[in-house]
Amino acid sequence: KQHKPKNTCVNEEAVPNKVNREFNERNSREVVVSDLTYVRVANTWHYICLLLDLSNREIIGYSAGAHKDALLVKQAFNRIDGPLSAIEIFHTDRGSEVRQEVA
């Protein structure tokens, strides 16, 4: 069964493309990329957030849960071993989700 996301106009502000599809020969934590995806578990949609270091394609943070929200992303960042300040560029496709803030 396919998930049908809502079409809303969010995250349309122009942002410079610093990664420019140059994925190889990166230093550790130079570029971290992320994505949210969904899986069907027991007839219910669940969501997975992955954080990937482009230098070695290692998953450095992840979380899964029943809700696609800012807390899911925060939990993935909390799993990263080491300081977040070591990440030089954080890249995401920005999706179509509405912005949420988590304290």
C-alpha positions in Angstrom: 0.0 0.0 0.0 1.3 3.4 -0.8 1.4 6.4 1.5 -0.2 9.6 0.1 1.5 12.7 1.5 -0.4 16.0 1.7 0.5 18.6 -0.8 1.2 21.9 1.0 3.4 24.8 0.0 6.1 25.0 2.6 9.9 25.2 2.5 10.0 27.0 -0.8 12.6 29.6 0.1 15.6 29.5 -2.2 18.7 28.0 -0.4 22.2 27.7 -2.0 23.1 24.2 -3.0 26.4 23.7 -1.2 26.6 20.0 -1.8 25.9 20.2 -5.6 25.7 16.4 -5.9 29.4 16.1 -5.0 29.1 13.1 -2.7 32.6 11.6 -2.9 35.9 12.5 -1.2 34.3 14.2 1.8 35.9 14.5 5.3 34.2 13.0 8.3 31.2 15.0 9.3 31.8 17.5 6.5 28.4 16.7 5.1 25.6 14.9 6.9 22.4 14.2 4.9 19.0 13.1 6.1 15.7 11.7 5.0 12.4 10.7 6.4 10.6 7.7 5.1 7.7 5.5 6.0 6.9 1.8 6.5 3.7 0.0 7.1 3.8 -1.9 10.4 0.7 -3.8 11.6 -1.6 -1.8 9.3 -0.3 1.5 10.6 2.2 3.9 9.1 5.5 4.3 11.0 8.3 6.6 10.1 12.1 6.4 10.1 14.6 9.3 10.2 18.2 8.5 9.0 21.3 10.7 9.3 24.1 9.7 7.0 27.8 10.9 7.0 28.8 11.3 3.3 32.5 10.6 4.0 31.9 6.9 4.5 28.1 6.4 4.0 27.7 5.5 7.7 24.4 5.9 9.4 25.4 8.1 12.4 21.9 8.8 13.7 18.5 7.2 13.4 15.1 7.0 15.0 11.7 5.4 14.3 8.3 6.0 15.6 4.6 6.3 14.9 4.7 10.0 14.2 6.5 12.0 11.6 7.3 15.1 13.6 10.2 17.2 14.9 10.7 14.8 17.9 11.5 12.0 15.5 14.3 14.1 14.0 15.5 15.3 17.4 15.8 11.7 18.5 17.9 10.8 15.5 20.3 13.8 16.2 20.5 12.7 19.9 21.9 9.3 18.7 24.9 10.9 17.0 28.2 10.1 18.8 30.2 13.3 19.2 29.4 17.0 19.1 26.9 18.3 16.5 29.2 21.3 16.0 31.5 18.9 14.1 28.9 18.8 11.3 29.9 21.4 8.7 26.9 21.0 6.3 23.5 19.4 7.0 21.6 18.6 3.8 18.1 17.5 3.5 15.5 17.7 0.6 13.3 19.6 3.1 10.3 17.5 2.0 6.8 19.0 2.3 6.4 18.9 6.0 5.2 21.8 8.0 7.9 23.3 10.3 7.8 22.4 13.9 10.0 23.4 16.8 11.0 21.1 19.7 12.5 22.6 22.9 
